[in-house]
Amino acid sequence: RIDNLKPYRDSYYFIARNDVSAFHQFLANAALHRTLYTSGGKILTSHDATAQHHKALQLAQIRVGDIKDRVSDGMIATVLMMAAYNVSNLSHLQA
């Protein structure tokens, strides 16, 4: 289904506004959702989605080293959005 990412629009928007890695992952999820929706699920990813996801991964990798930051709301939201991004990609590949 192409509507898998809709809940993140509302629930993670406010965290993404204040956290840089969550912001990039939020953009990746939005770009992926847009691509899946506009293509009717035929195109599985886009350059925009991949670029934003990669940036979020880079930032998260740096933040994991900080004991205080690794359990912050922003980091937890980033990881959850990354999981949704990857599950969405896998579910479309298996369909």
C-alpha positions as MATLAB code, in Angstrom:
seq = 'RIDNLKPYRDSYYFIARNDVSAFHQFLANAALHRTLYTSGGKILTSHDATAQHHKALQLAQIRVGDIKDRVSDGMIATVLMMAAYNVSNLSHLQA';
ca = [
       0.000    0.000    0.000;
       1.167    3.491   -0.773;
      -0.514    5.045    2.271;
       1.881    3.461    4.799;
       3.733    6.700    5.502;
       0.761    9.045    6.069;
       0.758    8.771    9.881;
       4.265   10.212   10.008;
       3.122   13.454    8.443;
       1.355   14.443   11.655;
       3.044   12.530   14.450;
       6.672   13.309   13.587;
       6.293   16.737   12.024;
       6.928   18.656   15.248;
       9.952   16.567   16.198;
      11.374   16.880   12.678;
      11.120   20.668   12.884;
      13.545   20.682   15.816;
      15.882   17.791   15.053;
      18.179   17.695   12.034;
      18.403   13.920   11.489;
      14.653   13.498   12.037;
      14.093   16.348    9.576;
      16.091   14.624    6.825;
      14.357   11.303    7.447;
      10.978   13.033    7.457;
      11.846   14.478    4.038;
      12.987   11.042    2.824;
       9.693    9.470    3.893;
       7.716   12.285    2.272;
       9.676   11.950   -0.980;
       9.204    8.182   -0.972;
       5.487    8.542   -0.322;
       5.168   11.131   -3.106;
       7.003    8.884   -5.562;
       4.959    5.813   -4.669;
       1.706    7.764   -4.820;
       2.333    9.571   -8.110;
       3.584    6.421   -9.833;
       0.801    4.224   -8.513;
       3.379    2.134   -6.680;
       5.338    1.329   -9.854;
       8.422    3.402   -9.009;
       9.887    2.188   -5.732;
      12.259    4.997   -4.817;
      13.589    8.332   -5.981;
      16.828   10.250   -5.925;
      15.315   12.733   -3.445;
      14.211   10.008   -1.044;
      17.534    8.198   -1.227;
      19.576   11.384   -0.763;
      17.590   12.498    2.289;
      17.683    9.003    3.806;
      21.456    8.855    3.313;
      21.895   12.250    5.010;
      19.744   11.107    7.949;
      21.826    7.928    8.245;
      25.060    9.942    8.308;
      23.747   12.269   11.014;
      22.333    9.410   13.087;
      25.632    7.540   12.910;
      27.407   10.545   14.416;
      24.747   10.999   17.107;
      24.847    7.375   18.287;
      28.253    8.105   19.797;
      26.804   10.692   22.189;
      25.394    8.987   25.292;
      22.808   11.728   25.954;
      21.769   12.200   22.336;
      21.320    8.534   21.436;
      18.123    8.312   23.503;
      16.716   11.748   22.650;
      13.225   12.139   21.223;
      14.707   13.214   17.911;
      16.956   10.186   17.645;
      14.148    7.794   18.566;
      11.880    9.438   15.985;
      14.647    9.212   13.385;
      15.097    5.484   13.954;
      11.346    4.840   13.832;
      11.002    6.793   10.598;
      13.980    4.890    9.147;
      12.238    1.636    9.996;
       9.055    2.807    8.258;
      11.090    3.898    5.231;
      12.766    0.498    4.942;
       9.592   -1.497    5.572;
       7.797    0.509    2.914;
      10.585   -0.183    0.418;
      10.632   -3.901    1.248;
       6.861   -4.315    1.044;
       6.811   -2.812   -2.440;
       9.719   -4.953   -3.590;
       7.944   -8.129   -2.478;
       4.573   -7.177   -3.999;
];
